[in-house]
Amino acid sequence: SQICTALHISGSQFKQWCQASNSTDVMADFIELPSSSEVIVPNLAVKLELNLSNGDNIHIHGELDTHFICTLIGALKS
């Protein structure tokens, strides 16, 4: 249960993962994705508005990096 809590998953999802990892099925070959020519520019100035289902609103303005966005998503999931 500590694993499920730490990963924010249900017990049934964890059980499915355990069963899949113990499977004797042959794994599919690795599929390489084509490289992207798109350049990712960090710290873009953005305006982000979130309207939550409970009526709350979050407004964020300025430069956002990947770490901040991931932290925000994690907080919204909990």
N, CA, C and O atoms as a printed pandas DataFrame, in Angstrom:
     atom_number atom_name residue_name chain_id  residue_number  x_coord  y_coord  z_coord
0              1         N          SER        A               1    0.817   -1.200    0.000
1              2        CA          SER        A               1    0.000    0.000    0.000
2              3         C          SER        A               1    0.858    1.259    0.000
3              4         O          SER        A               1    0.426    2.295   -0.507
4              5         N          GLN        A               2    2.067    1.192    0.560
5              6        CA          GLN        A               2    2.954    2.356    0.533
6              7         C          GLN        A               2    3.392    2.661   -0.894
7              8         O          GLN        A               2    3.543    3.824   -1.270
8              9         N          ILE        A               3    3.596    1.613   -1.684
9             10        CA          ILE        A               3    3.980    1.808   -3.085
10            11         C          ILE        A               3    2.849    2.483   -3.837
11            12         O          ILE        A               3    3.076    3.438   -4.580
12            13         N          CYS        A               4    1.632    1.994   -3.649
13            14        CA          CYS        A               4    0.467    2.576   -4.326
14            15         C          CYS        A               4    0.288    4.033   -3.928
15            16         O          CYS        A               4   -0.008    4.877   -4.774
16            17         N          THR        A               5    0.463    4.330   -2.659
17            18        CA          THR        A               5    0.321    5.701   -2.181
18            19         C          THR        A               5    1.394    6.595   -2.787
19            20         O          THR        A               5    1.102    7.707   -3.227
20            21         N          ALA        A               6    2.634    6.114   -2.812
21            22        CA          ALA        A               6    3.732    6.914   -3.349
22            23         C          ALA        A               6    3.569    7.182   -4.840
23            24         O          ALA        A               6    3.933    8.254   -5.324
24            25         N          LEU        A               7    3.020    6.207   -5.572
25            26        CA          LEU        A               7    2.851    6.351   -7.021
26            27         C          LEU        A               7    1.497    6.927   -7.404
27            28         O          LEU        A               7    1.236    7.173   -8.582
28            29         N          HIS        A               8    0.631    7.143   -6.414
29            30        CA          HIS        A               8   -0.729    7.646   -6.658
30            31         C          HIS        A               8   -1.476    6.743   -7.632
31            32         O          HIS        A               8   -2.082    7.220   -8.591
32            33         N          ILE        A               9   -1.431    5.425   -7.378
33            34        CA          ILE        A               9   -2.140    4.462   -8.216
34            35         C          ILE        A               9   -3.015    3.587   -7.322
35            36         O          ILE        A               9   -2.843    3.550   -6.104
36            37         N          SER        A              10   -3.947    2.891   -7.949
37            38        CA          SER        A              10   -4.826    2.001   -7.186
38            39         C          SER        A              10   -4.144    0.651   -6.978
39            40         O          SER        A              10   -3.175    0.315   -7.659
40            41         N          GLY        A              11   -4.667   -0.107   -6.034
41            42        CA          GLY        A              11   -4.139   -1.445   -5.778
42            43         C          GLY        A              11   -4.313   -2.360   -6.969
43            44         O          GLY        A              11   -3.455   -3.201   -7.240
44            45         N          SER        A              12   -5.424   -2.205   -7.689
45            46        CA          SER        A              12   -5.649   -3.054   -8.868
46            47         C          SER        A              12   -4.657   -2.725   -9.977
47            48         O          SER        A              12   -4.213   -3.626  -10.689
48            49         N          GLN        A              13   -4.299   -1.443  -10.140
49            50        CA          GLN        A              13   -3.304   -1.071  -11.150
50            51         C          GLN        A              13   -1.953   -1.675  -10.796
51            52         O          GLN        A              13   -1.251   -2.185  -11.670
52            53         N          PHE        A              14   -1.584   -1.621   -9.513
53            54        CA          PHE        A              14   -0.317   -2.199   -9.077
54            55         C          PHE        A              14   -0.302   -3.704   -9.329
55            56         O          PHE        A              14    0.708   -4.249   -9.773
56            57         N          LYS        A              15   -1.418   -4.377   -9.047
57            58        CA          LYS        A              15   -1.523   -5.820   -9.276
58            59         C          LYS        A              15   -1.356   -6.144  -10.759
59            60         O          LYS        A              15   -0.681   -7.112  -11.111
60            61         N          GLN        A              16   -1.968   -5.337  -11.633
61            62        CA          GLN        A              16   -1.825   -5.551  -13.074
62            63         C          GLN        A              16   -0.378   -5.395  -13.507
63            64         O          GLN        A              16    0.108   -6.173  -14.328
64            65         N          TRP        A              17    0.323   -4.393  -12.962
65            66        CA          TRP        A              17    1.730   -4.197  -13.304
66            67         C          TRP        A              17    2.569   -5.387  -12.852
67            68         O          TRP        A              17    3.453   -5.839  -13.580
68            69         N          CYS        A              18    2.294   -5.896  -11.649
69            70        CA          CYS        A              18    3.040   -7.051  -11.140
70            71         C          CYS        A              18    2.814   -8.271  -12.024
71            72         O          CYS        A              18    3.755   -8.999  -12.339
72            73         N          GLN        A              19    1.572   -8.489  -12.420
73            74        CA          GLN        A              19    1.266   -9.624  -13.288
74            75         C          GLN        A              19    1.941   -9.464  -14.646
75            76         O          GLN        A              19    2.442  -10.440  -15.206
76            77         N          ALA        A              20    1.959   -8.263  -15.171
77            78        CA          ALA        A              20    2.588   -8.018  -16.470
78            79         C          ALA        A              20    4.097   -8.228  -16.395
79            80         O          ALA        A              20    4.695   -8.749  -17.336
80            81         N          SER        A              21    4.717   -7.828  -15.284
81            82        CA          SER        A              21    6.167   -7.982  -15.165
82            83         C          SER        A              21    6.563   -9.439  -14.962
83            84         O          SER        A              21    7.690   -9.818  -15.281
84            85         N          ASN        A              22    5.655  -10.265  -14.438
85            86        CA          ASN        A              22    5.934  -11.682  -14.237
86            87         C          ASN        A              22    5.527  -12.526  -15.435
87            88         O          ASN        A              22    5.692  -13.746  -15.426
88            89         N          SER        A              23    5.004  -11.886  -16.450
89            90        CA          SER        A              23    4.532  -12.599  -17.632
90            91         C          SER        A              23    5.704  -13.227  -18.375
91            92         O          SER        A              23    6.797  -12.663  -18.423
92            93         N          THR        A              24    5.466  -14.400  -18.953
93            94        CA          THR        A              24    6.506  -15.076  -19.734
94            95         C          THR        A              24    6.390  -14.738  -21.211
95            96         O          THR        A              24    7.135  -15.271  -22.032
96            97         N          ASP        A              25    5.454  -13.850  -21.553
97            98        CA          ASP        A              25    5.306  -13.448  -22.948
98            99         C          ASP        A              25    6.571  -12.746  -23.421
99           100         O          ASP        A              25    7.255  -12.068  -22.654
100          101         N          VAL        A              26    6.862  -12.927  -24.703
101          102        CA          VAL        A              26    8.023  -12.273  -25.291
102          103         C          VAL        A              26    7.697  -10.789  -25.461
103          104         O          VAL        A              26    6.652  -10.427  -26.002
104          105         N          MET        A              27    8.601   -9.951  -24.995
105          106        CA          MET        A              27    8.395   -8.517  -25.110
106          107         C          MET        A              27    8.580   -8.080  -26.560
107          108         O          MET        A              27    9.377   -8.650  -27.304
108          109         N          ALA        A              28    7.829   -7.065  -26.936
109          110        CA          ALA        A              28    7.954   -6.514  -28.285
110          111         C          ALA        A              28    9.306   -5.831  -28.424
111          112         O          ALA        A              28    9.893   -5.370  -27.445
112          113         N          ASP        A              29    9.782   -5.777  -29.654
113          114        CA          ASP        A              29   11.042   -5.093  -29.918
114          115         C          ASP        A              29   10.906   -3.608  -29.616
115          116         O          ASP        A              29    9.814   -3.042  -29.667
116          117         N          PHE        A              30   12.022   -3.000  -29.307
117          118        CA          PHE        A              30   12.051   -1.565  -29.055
118          119         C          PHE        A              30   11.741   -0.832  -30.346
119          120         O          PHE        A              30   12.310   -1.139  -31.393
120          121         N          ILE        A              31   10.850    0.125  -30.274
121          122        CA          ILE        A              31   10.488    0.911  -31.449
122          123         C          ILE        A              31   11.096    2.293  -31.288
123          124         O          ILE        A              31   10.719    3.051  -30.395
124          125         N          GLU        A              32   12.028    2.608  -32.153
125          126        CA          GLU        A              32   12.695    3.905  -32.077
126          127         C          GLU        A              32   11.824    4.962  -32.733
127          128         O          GLU        A              32   11.337    4.779  -33.849
128          129         N          LEU        A              33   11.636    6.060  -32.036
129          130        CA          LEU        A              33   10.856    7.157  -32.581
130          131         C          LEU        A              33   11.759    8.070  -33.397
131          132         O          LEU        A              33   12.935    8.236  -33.072
132          133         N          PRO        A              34   11.222    8.656  -34.442
133          134        CA          PRO        A              34   12.052    9.570  -35.240
134          135         C          PRO        A              34   12.433   10.791  -34.410
135          136         O          PRO        A              34   11.664   11.244  -33.563
136          137         N          SER        A              35   13.617   11.311  -34.661
137          138        CA          SER        A              35   14.044   12.488  -33.915
138          139         C          SER        A              35   13.271   13.702  -34.404
139          140         O          SER        A              35   12.950   13.829  -35.585
140          141         N          SER        A              36   12.993   14.561  -33.492
141          142        CA          SER        A              36   12.217   15.751  -33.809
142          143         C          SER        A              36   13.153   16.890  -34.164
143          144         O          SER        A              36   14.165   17.108  -33.498
144          145         N          SER        A              37   12.810   17.609  -35.209
145          146        CA          SER        A              37   13.616   18.766  -35.585
146          147         C          SER        A              37   13.158   20.013  -34.838
147          148         O          SER        A              37   13.758   21.082  -34.954
148          149         N          GLU        A              38   12.080   19.855  -34.066
149          150        CA          GLU        A              38   11.553   20.983  -33.304
150          151         C          GLU        A              38   12.484   21.299  -32.144
151          152         O          GLU        A              38   12.883   20.407  -31.395
152          153         N          VAL        A              39   12.821   22.546  -32.004
153          154        CA          VAL        A              39   13.685   22.989  -30.918
154          155         C          VAL        A              39   12.805   23.407  -29.745
155          156         O          VAL        A              39   11.897   24.224  -29.893
156          157         N          ILE        A              40   13.084   22.839  -28.591
157          158        CA          ILE        A              40   12.329   23.189  -27.392
158          159         C          ILE        A              40   13.071   24.303  -26.670
159          160         O          ILE        A              40   14.209   24.129  -26.232
160          161         N          VAL        A              41   12.422   25.433  -26.553
161          162        CA          VAL        A              41   13.030   26.584  -25.901
162          163         C          VAL        A              41   12.512   26.657  -24.469
163          164         O          VAL        A              41   11.316   26.854  -24.255
164          165         N          PRO        A              42   13.399   26.503  -23.486
165          166        CA          PRO        A              42   12.940   26.556  -22.097
166          167         C          PRO        A              42   12.597   27.979  -21.676
167          168         O          PRO        A              42   13.023   28.953  -22.297
168          169         N          ASN        A              43   11.824   28.070  -20.619
169          170        CA          ASN        A              43   11.498   29.348  -19.991
170          171         C          ASN        A              43   10.801   30.332  -20.919
171          172         O          ASN        A              43   11.198   31.494  -21.016
172          173         N          LEU        A              44    9.762   29.864  -21.600
173          174        CA          LEU        A              44    8.976   30.755  -22.435
174          175         C          LEU        A              44    8.006   31.544  -21.566
175          176         O          LEU        A              44    7.435   31.019  -20.610
176          177         N          ALA        A              45    7.831   32.804  -21.914
177          178        CA          ALA        A              45    6.857   33.617  -21.193
178          179         C          ALA        A              45    5.465   33.192  -21.638
179          180         O          ALA        A              45    5.153   33.209  -22.829
180          181         N          VAL        A              46    4.636   32.812  -20.684
181          182        CA          VAL        A              46    3.298   32.330  -21.005
182          183         C          VAL        A              46    2.284   32.928  -20.039
183          184         O          VAL        A              46    2.628   33.491  -19.000
184          185         N          LYS        A              47    1.034   32.781  -20.422
185          186        CA          LYS        A              47   -0.085   33.120  -19.541
186          187         C          LYS        A              47   -0.905   31.852  -19.427
187          188         O          LYS        A              47   -1.451   31.374  -20.422
188          189         N          LEU        A              48   -0.999   31.300  -18.222
189          190        CA          LEU        A              48   -1.691   30.044  -17.986
190          191         C          LEU        A              48   -2.860   30.297  -17.050
191          192         O          LEU        A              48   -2.689   30.836  -15.956
192          193         N          GLU        A              49   -4.057   29.901  -17.492
193          194        CA          GLU        A              49   -5.252   30.054  -16.668
194          195         C          GLU        A              49   -5.899   28.693  -16.503
195          196         O          GLU        A              49   -6.209   28.030  -17.493
196          197         N          LEU        A              50   -6.108   28.267  -15.263
197          198        CA          LEU        A              50   -6.760   26.997  -14.966
198          199         C          LEU        A              50   -8.068   27.284  -14.249
199          200         O          LEU        A              50   -8.095   27.988  -13.240
200          201         N          ASN        A              51   -9.150   26.732  -14.779
201          202        CA          ASN        A              51  -10.459   26.850  -14.148
202          203         C          ASN        A              51  -10.818   25.482  -13.597
203          204         O          ASN        A              51  -11.141   24.569  -14.356
204          205         N          LEU        A              52  -10.764   25.335  -12.277
205          206        CA          LEU        A              52  -10.979   24.050  -11.634
206          207         C          LEU        A              52  -12.466   23.757  -11.481
207          208         O          LEU        A              52  -13.291   24.670  -11.455
208          209         N          SER        A              53  -12.794   22.483  -11.381
209          210        CA          SER        A              53  -14.192   22.059  -11.301
210          211         C          SER        A              53  -14.896   22.562  -10.041
211          212         O          SER        A              53  -16.123   22.652  -10.010
212          213         N          ASN        A              54  -14.128   22.888   -9.005
213          214        CA          ASN        A              54  -14.744   23.392   -7.771
214          215         C          ASN        A              54  -14.986   24.901   -7.819
215          216         O          ASN        A              54  -15.429   25.493   -6.835
216          217         N          GLY        A              55  -14.697   25.518   -8.959
217          218        CA          GLY        A              55  -14.930   26.949   -9.119
218          219         C          GLY        A              55  -13.703   27.809   -8.897
219          220         O          GLY        A              55  -13.720   28.997   -9.220
220          221         N          ASP        A              56  -12.636   27.237   -8.352
221          222        CA          ASP        A              56  -11.407   27.999   -8.146
222          223         C          ASP        A              56  -10.720   28.254   -9.485
223          224         O          ASP        A              56  -10.854   27.471  -10.426
224          225         N          ASN        A              57   -9.986   29.355   -9.553
225          226        CA          ASN        A              57   -9.230   29.701  -10.752
226          227         C          ASN        A              57   -7.781   29.938  -10.372
227          228         O          ASN        A              57   -7.492   30.501   -9.317
228          229         N          ILE        A              58   -6.879   29.510  -11.226
229          230        CA          ILE        A              58   -5.451   29.734  -11.022
230          231         C          ILE        A              58   -4.937   30.482  -12.245
231          232         O          ILE        A              58   -5.142   30.042  -13.377
232          233         N          HIS        A              59   -4.270   31.612  -12.019
233          234        CA          HIS        A              59   -3.710   32.410  -13.102
234          235         C          HIS        A              59   -2.203   32.509  -12.880
235          236         O          HIS        A              59   -1.756   32.945  -11.819
236          237         N          ILE        A              60   -1.425   32.106  -13.874
237          238        CA          ILE        A              60    0.031   32.147  -13.777
238          239         C          ILE        A              60    0.551   32.900  -14.996
239          240         O          ILE        A              60    0.183   32.591  -16.130
240          241         N          HIS        A              61    1.403   33.882  -14.756
241          242        CA          HIS        A              61    1.978   34.676  -15.837
242          243         C          HIS        A              61    3.494   34.674  -15.687
243          244         O          HIS        A              61    4.003   34.726  -14.568
244          245         N          GLY        A              62    4.215   34.614  -16.789
245          246        CA          GLY        A              62    5.668   34.720  -16.735
246          247         C          GLY        A              62    6.353   33.541  -17.388
247          248         O          GLY        A              62    5.775   32.841  -18.219
248          249         N          GLU        A              63    7.591   33.337  -16.996
249          250        CA          GLU        A              63    8.398   32.269  -17.572
250          251         C          GLU        A              63    8.201   30.986  -16.776
251          252         O          GLU        A              63    8.328   30.982  -15.552
252          253         N          LEU        A              64    7.890   29.901  -17.474
253          254        CA          LEU        A              64    7.684   28.604  -16.842
254          255         C          LEU        A              64    8.700   27.616  -17.394
255          256         O          LEU        A              64    8.943   27.577  -18.600
256          257         N          ASP        A              65    9.293   26.818  -16.514
257          258        CA          ASP        A              65   10.177   25.758  -16.983
258          259         C          ASP        A              65    9.499   24.405  -16.779
259          260         O          ASP        A              65    8.450   24.317  -16.140
260          261         N          THR        A              66   10.098   23.372  -17.318
261          262        CA          THR        A              66    9.528   22.032  -17.262
262          263         C          THR        A              66    9.343   21.566  -15.826
263          264         O          THR        A              66    8.329   20.945  -15.509
264          265         N          HIS        A              67   10.291   21.851  -14.961
265          266        CA          HIS        A              67   10.201   21.429  -13.558
266          267         C          HIS        A              67    8.969   22.038  -12.889
267          268         O          HIS        A              67    8.248   21.347  -12.169
268          269         N          PHE        A              68    8.730   23.321  -13.124
269          270        CA          PHE        A              68    7.572   23.978  -12.524
270          271         C          PHE        A              68    6.276   23.358  -13.029
271          272         O          PHE        A              68    5.362   23.109  -12.243
272          273         N          ILE        A              69    6.187   23.108  -14.328
273          274        CA          ILE        A              69    4.972   22.532  -14.907
274          275         C          ILE        A              69    4.719   21.138  -14.337
275          276         O          ILE        A              69    3.580   20.806  -14.006
276          277         N          CYS        A              70    5.763   20.319  -14.217
277          278        CA          CYS        A              70    5.610   18.970  -13.653
278          279         C          CYS        A              70    5.175   19.037  -12.191
279          280         O          CYS        A              70    4.336   18.247  -11.759
280          281         N          THR        A              71    5.732   19.966  -11.433
281          282        CA          THR        A              71    5.342   20.136  -10.037
282          283         C          THR        A              71    3.887   20.566   -9.936
283          284         O          THR        A              71    3.152   20.082   -9.075
284          285         N          LEU        A              72    3.470   21.467  -10.807
285          286        CA          LEU        A              72    2.088   21.935  -10.815
286          287         C          LEU        A              72    1.126   20.800  -11.141
287          288         O          LEU        A              72    0.092   20.655  -10.489
288          289         N          ILE        A              73    1.457   20.002  -12.137
289          290        CA          ILE        A              73    0.604   18.867  -12.510
290          291         C          ILE        A              73    0.513   17.875  -11.359
291          292         O          ILE        A              73   -0.569   17.368  -11.064
292          293         N          GLY        A              74    1.635   17.593  -10.707
293          294        CA          GLY        A              74    1.628   16.683   -9.562
294          295         C          GLY        A              74    0.746   17.196   -8.438
295          296         O          GLY        A              74    0.036   16.419   -7.800
296          297         N          ALA        A              75    0.785   18.501   -8.192
297          298        CA          ALA        A              75   -0.047   19.080   -7.137
298          299         C          ALA        A              75   -1.519   19.016   -7.505
299          300         O          ALA        A              75   -2.365   18.793   -6.639
300          301         N          LEU        A              76   -1.831   19.208   -8.766
301          302        CA          LEU        A              76   -3.226   19.153   -9.196
302          303         C          LEU        A              76   -3.781   17.738   -9.123
303          304         O          LEU        A              76   -4.977   17.555   -8.893
304          305         N          LYS        A              77   -2.927   16.734   -9.315
305          306        CA          LYS        A              77   -3.378   15.339   -9.272
306          307         C          LYS        A              77   -3.695   14.886   -7.855
307          308         O          LYS        A              77   -4.506   13.981   -7.661
308          309         N          SER        A              78   -3.061   15.508   -6.860
309          310        CA          SER        A              78   -3.257   15.047   -5.479
310          311         C          SER        A              78   -4.453   15.686   -4.820
311          312         O          SER        A              78   -4.745   15.398   -3.659
